[in-house]
Amino acid sequence: MLEISLETIRACYTCFKCIGVCPAGLRPNLFVKAYLSSIFKEFRDVYEEIIGGSSIWSCARCLKCVEICPQKVPLNDIIEYLQHEAAKRGLAPKIYLNMAENTMNTYLAFTSQTIVSKDGDFYTTEDIRELLGLAPLPEPIGNEKFKEILNMLRGLDSK
């Protein structure tokens, strides 16, 4: 479990500054409530609603909420924790699992797209790398544990 002291979490006095700077339009103060709810079972409904929803996956990781927080509540760590908890339950969106798999296999988050020039020529990502004099991407190695975890998450996702 994430190691953030209750004193740090309780410091959030819901000033709403984090809401005002969030480019994704999220309400990070609700993530603080959800984190507290994961500890105190009587508020479990907030926790369940947040990890079952899509808002935790919309975070742009810009850290603006952390920068502006007058109490220095580590909102990015809380969001990461909630995402982890959701993933353990098989609630990670398939697009994230696909991006993880693509990254693991090709170093690219998304599958290579065909690019069409204004002259009608077709290029792949590999063609562009070659044209720019960039070395080809190496073959991914040493990611067996990552593959295991991804397969586990995919298994949970199909429930």
N, C-alpha and C positions, 0 to 999 in steps of 0.2 A: 504494500500500500504506500501511496505517496506520503512522504514525511514532511508535512507542513504542520506546524504547531497550531493548536486551537487558538492560542493567543493571537497568532498572525491572521488566522481566518476571521476571528471575531472582530478584528480591527476594522473590517469593512463595515462602514456605517451607512452604506447605500447613498452615497453622495451623487451617484449617477454620472460622474465625469467619464467613466469608462464607456457608458452608452453613447455619449456625445461624440466620442472620437472614433468609434468602431466603424471602419469603412464597409463592413459587411452588415451593418445595422443590427448587430447582436446585442443582447442584454447580458454582459458578463457577470453582473451582480447576481443573476439567477444561477449561474454556474457555481458561485460561492455557496448559495443556498443548497444546491444539489450536492456539493461536496459535503457540507455539514449533514445533509440528509443521509449520506452514505454512512456516516458515523452514528448518528442518532436515529434509530429505527422509527421513532414516532413521526418523523417527517419524511418517510420513505417515498411518499407519492411524488414529491418534487424531483427526487433522484430518478425515479422510474420514468417520469415524463421527459426529463432532459436526456437520459441515455437512450431512450426509445425514439427520440425525435431527430430532426435533421440539423438543428442549430449548431451542435458541437462540431459538426463536419464542415460548417461554413466559415470557420475561423481562418483568416488569411495569414495568421502568424506574423502580423506586422508589429506586434508588441506595443502598440499605441496605448492600450488599456493599462499595461504595466507601467509605462512611462508616466502616465498622467495620474495614476492612483496615489493619493496623498498618504495612504497607509502602507504603500508598497506590498500590497497583496499580490502574490505570484499567480495572476490569472492564467498565464500561459501554461503553467504547471498543472493547474486545476483542470483546464480544458484537455490537456494531454491525458491526465488521469481518467477523466470521464470517457474520452475516446477509447482508452484501453479497456475500461470496464465494459463499454458497449461492444467492443470487438470480441471480448471474451464470451459474451452472450450471443455472438453471431449477428449482431446488429450493425456491423460495419457495412456501408453501402457497397454494392458490387463494383462500382466504378473505382473505389479506392483499392479494392483487392486486385482489380485488373491493372491499375497503375502500378501497384507493387510488383505484380508478376511481370509486367512489361519491363520495368526497371531492372528487375533481377535478371531477366533473360537478355536484354538488349542495351541497358543503360539509358533507355529513353522511356519517359513516363507514358507516352502514347505510341501506338504503332506508327511506323514510318508511313508518311503520306507521300503520294505522288504530287509533285509540284509541276505546274504547267507555266512555262514562260510566256511572255507577251507574243513571242513568235510561234507559239504552239509546240515548243519542245517539251518533252516530259523528262523529269528528273526525280530520282529518289533521294532520300537523305544521304545515302552513301555516295551518290553521284555528286551532290553538293559538297560533301566533305572532300572528295577527290579534287573537284574544281578549285576549291579554296586552298588546296595543299595541306589539308589536315590528315593526320594519320587515321586509319580505320579504327573504330572502337575495338578494344580487346575483347576476347571471349570472357564472359563472366565466369569466375571460378571461386571456389571456397564459400559458396552460399548454401550449403546443404541444410544447415540449421534454419536459415531463413525460409527455405523451401518447405521444410517440415512445418514451421509455424504457419506459413501461408496456406498449406494444404489443410491444416487443422482449422484455420479460420474459414476456409471454403467449405469444409464439412459442416461447420456450425451454421454457415450462411444458408445452406440448402434446407434447413429444418423449417 
